[in-house]
Amino acid sequence: MACPYFRRADSLPRQSSVVTESSGNWSLEDEEQTDDALTLRHLQMAIQLLTAPSNEDLNSAVTSLICKYKQNWPNITKLRIDMDTLKNFPNYDYLSDIQEILLEMDESSASEILVLLGEELIITCCTGIIDRAFRCLGTELQEFLGSLDGVYDVLKLQEEDDCSDTGFVCAGDGELIFTSDRPVIAWLLLGSLKALTRMLFNVYVNIKIEPVEGDSRRYRYLFSLAKEVPALRSLELIKQAPDAPTQRSNSTNAADLSMNSTTFCKAFPWHFIMNDQLDLVQLGRGFSKLYKPYMADYGCHATTYFDFKRPKGLTVKFRDIVRRTYTPFLIALKNPANVEDFTAKGLEIKGQMVHCPESNSLLFIGSPFLDGLDGLTCNGLFISDIPLHDATREVILVGEQARAQDGLRRRMDKLKSSIEEANAAVAKERKKNVSLLHLIFPAEIAERLWLGATIDAKTYPNVTILFSDIVGFTSICSRATPFMVISMLESLYKDFDEFCDMFDVYKVETIGDAYCVASGLHRASIYDAHKVAWMALKMIDACLKHITHDGEQIKMRIGLHTGTVLAGVVGRKMPRYCLFGHNVTIANKFESGSEACKVNVSPTTKEWLIKHAGFEFELKPRDPSCLPKEFSNVGNGTCYFLESYRHPSLDDHLPLDDHIKAAMKTIIPVASN
């Protein structure tokens, strides 16, 4: 048969093949449940299979459809799509392309193929937990359609951002109204409903689809029984057998009711009955307490006292309300005119409408929709106004307990946040303190001091020590202000401190113009003397870039010596990591015996330096008398002036920095080992 809605669908804006995800894809929070536990999320997934099937589900259904019906329609193989495309383009609008391919292929068969595709969608995808989700909606078709209406309405309420206009309305026996902007979904749904009735209830039905007059987005599905499964028919015959016990018929006369209206109103205080003119003919005790004093003056029409908030879009007419009896109702109490002290204004009652055909009336029965005891008392109600059988009573009391727990949880979370912020602040301050300690002490000593460990003095062999001072510093100070002197030393020592980081040597101290460093204390290597010597050359080179306040060149003299020293932390207030021993004094003497812009190297340091090629000394050694008197000259050596360094692999004409950098690249892996 031809599809009368496809051409109308083409008049709508064409949806691109790459689209954002449908707003019907609710994102309910996953709860901690066992794998086989049925949850609201599974109901959402089941209904989404009907209203917004995923590309993967559509692909499975298309594959099954092609296997079964490719002989009838050979061109339906065009509907198949590569799985890689679905993976690479998760927002690809597969259903729109299916619609276009069917229209191009055979418009007269398009609707029939879509119905069959809807059936295959259920056959291939309605398994496991999804099958259980559908089965929980009802034991027979009419219950299923009514639950589909109510559950879908609840699911849409769960998603605050859901602005889609899709929905189900069970309008009566065997009648379902579906709203959607996409006719292709409406035809898929027809096939899906057919397959579901067979699968869930073992019943074969004919379903007629027709548009709702006045609204092109709404479709009416009319169900009629086609045939029953033989086994089901046999069961019905057994039930009607002569020897089967017959059920006692109940009277439909209201006068024969075993419970009078007073008892009913007491048992169900939040109910009312209205006739076909929507006049209230009976009120439960709860409504009666609120409205009975005003009904003589303001009449009995339901709309005077109640505002029908849900279902949305409901026309407050008897016939329209009857058609929505499978949908949850939410009504709000109105304030009677000119009544200012009506405390229950806006109180919401949630429940359902029941059509009573014997009296052609409507029964509403519900419960106050409250969020706690405060909401109860603010509306002038009491716990006694909620009947014992109504779960709302427990919801209110448990809600108060949960609210108290939530308050405690919020306070605990706030306290936790405060503690975390305090810990972060402490960690930040600790980092600052550790960084400060690292500036004063070697890294290993700084860590142990922070942890409160005792630092014992220790002897270190083969430590190379550098002492330096500025030639004529006393004369410079006499001609300059203290600020000028400090500024000069700050500029000079800033470069020297960078050299300490570059060569990984420990800055011992600065006293006036004296600058002292050492290498081999905690990360000893065979290159400790080399690093100190390179730093000495860099210091002499750096002096060429600095001048005194009166424009004179700064000249330094430097002395190097290698030997055993004792190192330890001295003092409680402003503690210092100090070096002690005979060799410290000797190193200072070598600096005193040096000359301007010269690096005086002791015999022991020279022995370490000449183990690797590159260091250049003055050709003529200094006279042994230049040695400090305290120096033990076992090998009859003498001191030398270190002039420069040239790396064996580089050109001699390259600057000193290039040669030192090349040497550092060579020794860093060795030093780290």
C-alpha positions in Angstrom: 0.0 0.0 0.0 1.1 3.5 -0.6 2.4 5.7 2.2 0.2 8.9 2.3 2.6 10.6 4.8 5.9 10.4 3.0 5.3 13.3 0.7 4.3 15.3 3.6 7.5 14.4 5.4 9.4 15.7 2.4 7.9 19.1 2.9 9.7 19.2 6.2 13.3 20.5 6.3 15.6 17.6 5.4 17.6 16.3 8.4 21.3 16.0 7.6 23.0 12.7 7.8 25.1 13.9 10.7 22.9 15.1 13.5 23.1 15.7 17.2 21.7 13.0 19.4 17.9 12.9 19.7 16.6 14.8 22.7 14.6 11.6 23.5 17.8 9.9 24.6 17.4 10.5 28.3 20.4 10.1 30.4 19.3 8.6 33.6 21.9 8.2 36.3 23.1 4.6 36.7 22.4 3.2 40.0 24.3 0.5 41.7 22.3 -2.6 40.7 23.0 -6.2 39.9 23.2 -7.0 36.2 19.9 -8.7 36.2 17.9 -6.1 38.2 15.2 -4.4 36.2 15.5 -0.6 36.6 13.8 2.6 35.2 16.8 2.9 32.9 15.9 -0.4 31.2 12.3 0.8 30.7 13.8 4.0 29.1 15.9 1.8 26.8 12.9 -0.3 25.9 10.7 2.6 25.0 13.5 4.3 23.2 13.6 1.2 20.9 10.1 2.3 19.8 10.5 6.0 19.6 14.2 6.6 18.7 16.0 3.4 17.8 19.8 3.6 17.7 21.8 3.1 14.5 23.1 -0.2 15.7 19.6 -1.5 16.4 18.5 -0.3 13.0 21.4 -2.0 11.3 20.6 -5.3 13.0 17.0 -5.0 11.9 18.0 -4.1 8.3 20.3 -7.1 8.1 17.5 -9.5 9.2 15.0 -7.8 6.8 17.3 -8.3 3.9 17.8 -12.0 4.7 14.1 -12.6 4.8 12.7 -10.3 2.0 15.4 -9.6 -0.5 13.7 -11.9 -3.0 10.5 -9.7 -2.8 12.5 -6.5 -3.0 16.0 -7.0 -4.4 16.9 -3.3 -4.0 16.5 -3.4 -0.2 20.1 -4.5 0.0 20.9 -0.8 -0.5 19.7 -0.2 3.0 22.7 -2.0 4.5 25.5 0.2 5.8 29.0 -0.5 6.7 29.6 -0.9 10.5 32.8 1.3 10.3 30.6 4.2 9.2 28.5 3.8 12.3 31.6 3.7 14.5 33.3 6.7 12.8 30.1 8.8 12.7 28.1 8.2 15.9 25.6 10.9 15.1 24.9 9.7 11.6 21.1 9.9 10.8 20.7 6.4 9.4 16.9 6.4 9.6 16.6 9.5 7.3 18.7 7.7 4.6 16.5 4.6 4.9 13.5 6.8 4.2 15.1 8.4 1.1 16.3 5.0 -0.3 12.8 3.5 0.1 11.1 6.5 -1.6 13.6 6.3 -4.5 13.2 2.5 -4.8 9.5 2.0 -4.6 7.2 4.5 -3.0 4.2 2.2 -3.1 6.0 -0.4 -1.0 7.8 2.0 1.3 5.3 1.9 4.1 5.0 -1.9 3.9 8.8 -2.3 4.2 9.0 0.1 7.1 6.3 -1.9 9.0 8.3 -5.1 8.3 11.5 -3.3 9.5 9.7 -2.3 12.7 8.8 -6.0 13.3 12.4 -7.0 12.7 13.5 -4.3 15.1 11.6 -6.0 17.9 12.6 -9.6 16.8 16.3 -8.8 16.7 16.6 -6.3 19.6 13.9 -7.2 22.1 15.8 -9.7 24.1 17.1 -10.2 27.6 16.5 -7.3 29.9 14.7 -5.3 27.2 12.1 -8.1 26.8 11.6 -8.2 30.6 11.2 -4.4 30.6 8.3 -4.6 28.0 6.7 -7.5 29.8 6.5 -5.6 33.1 4.2 -3.1 31.5 1.1 -5.3 31.6 -0.4 -8.8 31.3 -2.6 -8.0 28.3 -2.6 -5.6 25.4 -4.9 -2.9 26.8 -2.9 -2.8 30.1 0.3 -2.6 28.0 -1.0 0.4 26.0 -2.1 2.2 29.2 1.2 1.6 30.9 3.1 2.7 27.8 1.3 6.0 28.1 2.0 6.5 31.9 5.5 5.2 31.9 6.6 7.4 29.0 5.1 10.4 30.7 7.1 9.7 33.9 10.3 9.1 31.9 10.0 12.5 30.2 9.6 14.1 33.6 12.9 12.5 34.7 14.7 14.5 32.0 14.3 18.2 32.7 16.0 19.3 29.4 13.7 17.1 27.3 11.8 19.5 25.0 10.8 16.8 22.5 7.1 16.6 21.5 6.9 12.8 21.2 4.5 10.9 23.4 1.9 8.2 23.8 -1.8 8.6 24.7 -3.9 5.6 25.3 -7.2 7.1 24.2 -9.5 4.1 24.9 -9.8 0.4 24.3 -7.7 -0.6 21.4 -6.7 2.9 20.6 -3.3 4.5 20.9 -2.2 8.0 19.8 1.4 8.7 19.1 3.0 12.1 18.5 6.2 12.5 16.4 7.6 15.0 14.0 8.9 12.1 11.8 6.4 10.0 10.0 9.0 7.3 9.4 9.0 6.7 13.1 5.2 6.3 13.1 5.4 3.5 10.5 8.2 1.8 12.3 6.1 1.9 15.5 3.2 0.2 13.7 5.4 -2.8 12.9 7.0 -2.8 16.3 3.6 -2.9 18.1 2.5 -5.8 15.9 5.6 -7.8 16.8 5.3 -6.9 20.5 1.7 -8.2 20.7 2.7 -11.5 19.2 5.8 -11.8 21.4 4.4 -10.7 24.7 0.7 -11.8 24.6 0.6 -14.5 21.8 -2.0 -12.5 20.1 -2.2 -11.5 16.4 -3.7 -8.1 15.8 -4.5 -5.8 12.8 -3.4 -2.2 13.4 -4.8 0.6 11.3 -2.9 3.9 11.3 -4.5 7.2 10.5 -3.6 10.8 11.0 -5.4 12.8 13.8 -7.5 15.5 12.3 -6.1 18.9 12.8 -2.6 17.8 13.9 -0.2 16.5 11.3 2.2 15.2 14.0 -0.2 12.9 15.7 -1.1 9.4 14.5 -3.9 7.1 15.7 -3.4 3.4 16.0 -6.6 1.3 16.0 -6.1 -2.3 17.2 -8.4 -5.2 16.2 -8.0 -8.9 16.9 -6.9 -10.8 13.8 -6.7 -14.3 15.2 -5.6 -16.0 18.4 -3.1 -18.7 18.7 -4.7 -22.1 18.8 -3.3 -22.9 22.2 -4.8 -19.7 23.6 -8.2 -20.6 22.0 -8.1 -24.1 23.6 -7.4 -22.5 27.0 -10.5 -20.3 26.5 -12.6 -23.3 25.7 -11.4 -25.1 28.8 -12.5 -22.0 30.9 -16.0 -22.2 29.4 -16.4 -26.0 30.0 -19.7 -26.9 31.7 -18.0 -28.4 34.7 -15.8 -25.4 35.4 -16.8 -23.4 38.4 -18.7 -20.2 37.5 -17.9 -16.8 39.0 -20.6 -15.1 41.1 -21.8 -12.0 39.3 -21.7 -8.8 41.1 -24.4 -6.2 41.0 -23.8 -3.0 39.1 -26.4 -1.1 41.0 -24.8 1.6 43.3 -27.5 0.9 45.9 -26.2 -2.7 46.3 -22.7 -1.4 47.2 -21.5 -3.0 50.4 -19.7 0.2 51.5 -21.6 3.5 51.8 -20.3 6.8 50.5 -19.4 8.0 54.0 -17.0 5.1 54.6 -15.6 5.5 51.1 -14.9 9.2 51.7 -13.2 8.4 54.9 -11.0 5.6 53.4 -10.1 7.7 50.4 -10.0 11.4 51.6 -8.4 12.7 48.4 -10.9 11.6 45.8 -13.7 13.3 44.0 -16.4 12.2 41.6 -17.7 14.4 38.8 -20.5 13.9 36.3 -20.4 14.4 32.6 -20.9 18.2 33.1 -17.8 18.2 35.3 -19.9 19.0 38.4 -18.6 17.6 41.6 -21.0 15.1 43.1 -18.8 13.6 45.8 -15.7 14.7 47.7 -13.4 12.8 49.9 -12.9 13.9 53.5 -9.7 15.8 52.6 -11.3 17.8 49.8 -14.5 18.2 51.7 -12.8 19.8 54.7 -11.2 22.4 52.3 -14.0 23.2 49.9 -17.4 22.3 51.4 -17.9 25.7 53.1 -17.6 27.5 49.8 -19.6 25.2 47.5 -22.9 26.8 48.3 -21.7 30.2 47.1 -19.4 29.2 44.2 -21.0 26.2 42.8 -19.8 22.7 42.2 -17.9 22.9 38.9 -14.6 21.1 39.0 -12.6 23.9 37.3 -13.6 26.3 40.0 -11.5 24.4 42.5 -9.0 22.4 40.5 -6.3 23.3 38.0 -5.5 20.4 35.7 -1.7 20.7 35.3 -1.0 17.2 33.8 -1.4 15.7 31.3 -0.1 18.7 29.4 -2.3 20.1 26.7 -5.5 18.5 28.2 -8.8 20.1 27.2 -10.9 20.1 30.3 -13.9 18.3 28.8 -15.5 15.1 30.0 -14.9 13.2 26.7 -11.2 14.3 26.5 -10.6 13.4 30.2 -12.1 9.9 29.6 -9.6 9.4 26.7 -6.7 10.2 29.1 -7.6 7.8 31.9 -4.4 5.8 31.3 -2.3 8.9 32.0 -1.3 10.1 35.5 -3.1 13.3 36.5 -1.7 16.2 38.5 -4.1 18.8 39.8 -3.5 21.9 41.8 -6.0 23.3 44.3 -7.4 26.8 43.5 -8.2 29.5 45.9 -12.0 30.2 45.8 -12.8 33.7 44.7 -12.6 36.4 47.4 -11.2 33.9 49.9 -7.9 35.2 51.3 -7.1 32.8 54.1 -7.2 29.6 52.0 -4.0 27.9 53.2 -4.0 25.0 50.7 -3.7 27.2 47.5 -1.4 25.5 45.0 -1.4 22.2 46.8 -0.8 19.5 44.2 -2.6 16.2 44.2 -1.3 13.4 42.0 -3.4 10.4 41.0 -5.5 8.9 38.3 -8.9 9.2 36.6 -11.3 6.3 36.5 -14.2 6.2 34.1 -17.4 4.8 35.7 -19.6 3.8 32.8 -22.5 2.6 35.0 -23.0 6.2 36.2 -21.2 8.0 33.3 -19.0 9.7 35.8 -15.3 10.2 36.5 -13.6 9.2 39.7 -10.3 10.9 40.6 -8.3 9.3 43.4 -4.9 10.5 44.4 -2.5 11.7 47.1 -1.0 15.0 48.1 2.2 15.7 46.2 4.4 16.9 49.1 8.2 17.1 49.7 8.1 16.8 53.5 6.4 17.8 56.8 7.0 21.5 56.1 5.0 21.2 52.8 2.3 19.4 54.8 1.9 22.0 57.5 2.3 25.0 55.1 -0.8 23.8 53.3 -2.8 23.5 56.6 -2.7 19.7 56.6 -1.8 17.2 59.2 -0.3 13.7 59.1 -3.8 12.4 60.1 -5.1 13.8 56.7 -3.0 11.1 54.9 -4.7 7.7 55.2 -2.7 4.8 56.7 -2.8 2.8 53.4 -1.4 5.8 51.4 2.4 5.4 50.8 2.6 9.2 50.9 2.6 9.1 54.7 5.8 7.0 54.7 7.3 9.1 51.9 6.9 12.3 54.0 8.4 10.7 57.1 11.2 9.0 55.3 11.8 12.1 53.3 12.3 14.0 56.5 14.8 11.4 57.6 16.5 11.6 54.2 16.5 15.4 54.4 18.3 15.2 57.8 20.8 12.8 56.4 21.3 15.1 53.4 21.9 18.0 55.7 24.4 16.0 57.6 26.0 14.9 54.4 26.2 18.5 53.1 27.9 19.5 56.4 30.3 16.6 56.2 31.0 17.6 52.5 31.6 21.2 53.5 33.9 20.0 56.4 35.7 17.7 54.0 36.2 20.6 51.5 37.5 22.8 54.3 39.9 20.1 55.3 41.0 19.5 51.8 41.6 23.3 51.3 43.6 23.4 54.5 45.6 20.4 53.4 46.2 22.1 50.1 47.3 25.2 51.9 49.6 23.2 54.2 51.1 21.4 51.2 51.7 24.7 49.4 53.4 26.1 52.5 55.4 22.9 52.9 56.5 23.2 49.3 57.6 26.7 49.9 59.5 25.7 53.1 61.2 22.7 51.3 62.1 25.0 48.4 63.7 27.4 50.9 65.6 24.6 52.6 66.8 23.5 49.2 68.3 26.9 48.6 70.2 26.7 51.9 71.2 23.0 52.1 71.9 20.2 49.7 68.8 18.3 48.6 69.3 15.2 50.8 70.1 17.3 53.9 67.0 19.5 53.2 64.6 16.5 53.0 66.0 15.1 56.2 65.8 18.4 58.1 62.1 18.8 57.0 61.3 15.3 58.3 62.9 16.2 61.6 65.8 13.7 61.3 69.1 14.3 63.1 71.9 15.4 60.8 75.2 13.9 61.9 78.5 15.3 60.7 80.2 13.3 58.0 83.6 13.1 56.4 83.8 13.3 52.6 86.9 12.5 50.6 88.0 14.2 47.4 85.9 17.3 47.8 87.0 20.1 45.5 86.6 23.5 47.1 86.6 27.0 45.4 87.3 30.2 47.2 87.2 33.6 45.4 87.4 37.3 46.3 87.5 40.6 44.5 90.8 42.3 44.1 90.8 45.7 45.8 87.4 45.2 47.3 88.3 47.4 50.4 89.3 50.2 48.1 86.1 49.9 46.0 84.0 50.0 49.2 85.7 53.1 50.4 84.8 55.0 47.2 81.1 53.7 47.0 78.0 53.9 49.0 76.7 50.6 50.7 73.8 50.5 48.2 76.3 50.6 45.2 78.3 47.8 46.7 75.3 45.7 47.3 74.0 46.3 43.8 77.4 45.4 42.3 77.6 42.1 44.3 74.0 41.2 43.6 74.5 41.5 39.8 77.7 39.5 40.0 76.6 36.8 42.4 73.4 36.3 40.4 75.5 35.0 37.5 77.6 32.9 39.9 74.4 31.3 41.4 73.3 30.3 37.9 76.7 28.6 37.4 76.1 26.6 40.6 72.8 25.2 39.1 74.5 24.6 35.7 77.4 22.6 37.1 75.4 21.1 40.1 77.8 22.3 42.7 76.9 23.3 46.3 77.2 27.0 47.2 78.7 27.0 50.7 78.6 30.7 51.6 79.3 34.3 50.7 80.9 36.6 53.1 81.4 40.1 51.7 83.3 39.6 48.5 84.2 36.0 49.3 82.3 33.4 47.3 82.8 29.7 48.2 81.5 26.5 46.5 82.2 22.8 46.8 81.6 19.6 44.7 81.7 16.0 45.8 79.7 16.3 49.1 76.5 14.3 48.2 76.6 13.4 44.6 80.3 12.5 44.2 81.7 11.6 40.8 85.1 11.5 39.1 84.3 14.9 37.5 83.8 17.0 40.7 87.1 18.8 40.2 86.3 19.4 36.5 83.0 21.0 37.3 84.5 23.4 39.9 87.3 24.2 37.4 84.8 25.0 34.7 82.9 27.2 37.0 86.1 29.0 38.0 86.7 29.8 34.3 83.2 30.9 33.8 83.5 33.2 36.9 86.6 34.9 35.5 84.9 35.2 32.1 81.7 36.7 33.8 83.8 39.4 35.5 84.6 40.9 32.1 80.9 41.8 31.8 80.7 43.6 35.2 82.2 46.9 36.3 82.4 48.8 39.6 80.4 52.0 40.2 83.3 54.1 38.9 83.6 52.1 35.6 86.6 49.9 36.5 86.7 46.3 35.5 86.0 43.8 38.4 88.9 41.5 38.9 88.7 38.3 40.8 91.2 35.8 42.1 90.3 32.2 42.6 91.9 29.2 44.4 91.0 25.5 44.0 91.9 22.6 46.2 90.8 19.0 46.5 90.9 17.0 49.7 89.0 15.4 52.6 86.6 17.6 54.6 84.1 17.3 57.4 80.5 18.6 56.7 77.6 19.1 59.1 74.7 21.4 60.1 75.7 24.0 62.7 73.2 26.0 64.7 69.5 25.9 65.7 68.6 29.5 64.7 69.6 30.2 61.1 71.4 26.8 60.8 74.2 26.5 58.2 75.7 23.6 56.4 79.4 24.2 57.1 82.7 22.6 55.9 85.5 22.0 58.4 89.0 20.6 58.2 92.6 21.3 57.3 91.8 21.2 53.5 89.2 24.0 53.8 91.9 26.3 55.3 94.3 25.2 52.5 91.8 26.0 49.8 91.4 29.5 51.3 95.2 29.9 51.2 95.3 28.9 47.5 92.9 31.7 46.9 95.0 34.2 48.8 98.1 33.1 46.8 96.3 33.6 43.5 96.5 36.7 41.3 94.0 39.0 39.6 92.0 37.2 36.9 93.8 34.0 37.7 92.7 30.5 38.9 95.3 29.1 41.3 95.1 25.2 41.2 96.6 23.1 43.9 98.6 20.0 43.0 95.9 17.6 44.2 93.3 19.3 42.1 95.6 19.3 39.1 96.0 15.6 39.4 92.2 15.2 39.0 92.0 17.6 36.1 94.8 16.1 33.9 93.0 12.7 34.0 90.9 14.0 31.1 92.3 16.1 28.3 91.2 19.6 27.7 92.5 21.8 30.6 95.2 24.3 29.7 97.7 25.5 32.3 100.5 28.1 32.2 103.5 26.4 30.7 105.8 27.5 33.5 104.7 26.1 36.8 104.7 28.4 39.8 107.6 28.3 42.3 107.0 25.9 45.2 107.4 28.8 47.6 103.9 29.9 46.4 102.4 26.9 48.1 100.8 27.6 51.5 103.0 26.7 54.4 100.3 24.4 55.8 100.1 22.4 52.6 101.8 18.9 52.9 103.8 18.7 49.7 104.3 14.9 49.7 105.0 14.6 46.0 107.2 17.7 45.7 104.5 19.3 43.4 103.7 22.9 42.9 100.6 25.0 42.0 99.6 26.1 38.6 97.4 28.8 37.0 94.5 27.4 35.0 94.2 29.3 31.8 91.4 27.7 29.8 89.6 24.6 28.6 89.4 23.2 25.1 87.2 20.1 24.3 89.1 17.6 22.2 86.3 17.3 19.7 85.8 21.0 19.0 87.7 23.7 17.1 90.0 25.7 19.4 88.7 29.0 18.0 85.2 28.4 19.4 84.2 30.3 22.6 84.8 28.8 26.0 81.1 28.3 26.6 80.8 25.9 23.6 83.7 23.8 24.9 82.3 23.6 28.4 78.8 22.7 27.1 80.2 19.9 25.0 82.1 18.6 28.1 79.0 18.7 30.2 77.0 16.7 27.7 79.7 14.0 28.0 79.8 13.8 31.8 76.1 14.2 32.7 75.3 10.5 32.0 78.4 9.4 33.9 77.6 11.7 36.8 74.0 10.5 37.1 75.2 6.9 37.3 
